[in-house]
Amino acid sequence: MGKTKPVEVLLLVLIVTAVSGLKFRENQNKIIKVKLGSKAVLPCLFESASQDTAALDITWLNSNGTVMTYANGEAHPVQTSSLFGRVSLPAANIISAGNASLLLENVQLDDSNGYMCLLRQFPASDHTSVQLEVQVPPGKVSCSLQRTVVNGDDVVLTCKSMVGSKPLKYTWSTASMPRSAKQDMAAGTLTLRNVSLRDGGKDGGKYVCSIQNDIGTAKCSVFLALPPGKKNKAGVIAGAVIAVLLAVLLITCLVTWILHRQKQSKVPEQNYEVRMDESPPLSRPGSRAKSGLSVTSAAQTSGF
């Protein structure tokens, strides 16, 4: 069969039910949401006073034209349809039991559309509609910090999904969520105020982000902690002050030592020598004789 013209579709839609022998069942799903690449069943459940499927005509169509027809107990997919080769109807016995649902396989994003099931069983006719939404689950997700973490600062955790049908809902969780935490479920951010991370602070640990839409969920995580060597603000200031004081003290000691060395170098050295007394000069021989003579004469004078 050829592609149905829009005018013909409009005429079919305007057909008025002639008798009460053909009607659709209530509580059928009007919106079908399926995952990309999966199967979809578009419901068309009806009740008929006649069990003669040969007298039943079925036409499935969407905004692009006719997709499938059923007449004389046989199904005829439309070759010009983008769904050709991927659509089918139930077997004749299932149709006769009141099920003319359309089965789509390997659904694609372009399959998202409004579909209409038209039933004609002389002298009655009726139609029902269903909306197909092909969705992509969240994927290629990432969790990150906006900047380097410093103890005492405000921290913003960010969660993103590169793919996924909207709306996407972002939810952050951790072992003990800080009271100051503020989540933005639409933007995927978690803001923490004045984080306590030093020495096993209460705000540190693993934070998990769950991204969810109608057909799937994905997760990512980030670990919140101080980078190696990072201190809190007070520690950084105190460390800087101590470093300056130590530098001043070191310079003072060095200058004092240099001045002391210079002062010592100006004092003259005193040499202390130990001198040995010289031996007395030897007496001359003549002198000795005279000395002896004088001694003898003195002795004689004394009467010895």
Secondary structure, 3 states (H helix, E strand, C coil): CCCCCHHHHHHHHCCCCCCCCEEECCCCCCEEEEECCCCEEECCEEEECCCCHHHEEEEEEECCEEEEEEECCEEEECCCCCCCCCEECCCHHHHHCCECCEEECCCCHHHCEEEEEEEEECCEEEEEEEEEEEECCCEEEEEEECCCCCCCCCEEEEEEEEECCCCCEEEEEECCCCCCCEEECCCCEEEECCCCCCCCCCCCEEEEEEEEECCEEEEEEEEECCCCCCCCHHHHHHHHHHHHHHHHHHHHHHHHHHHHHHHHHCCCCCCCCCCCCCCCCCCCHHHHHHHHHHHHHHHHHCCC
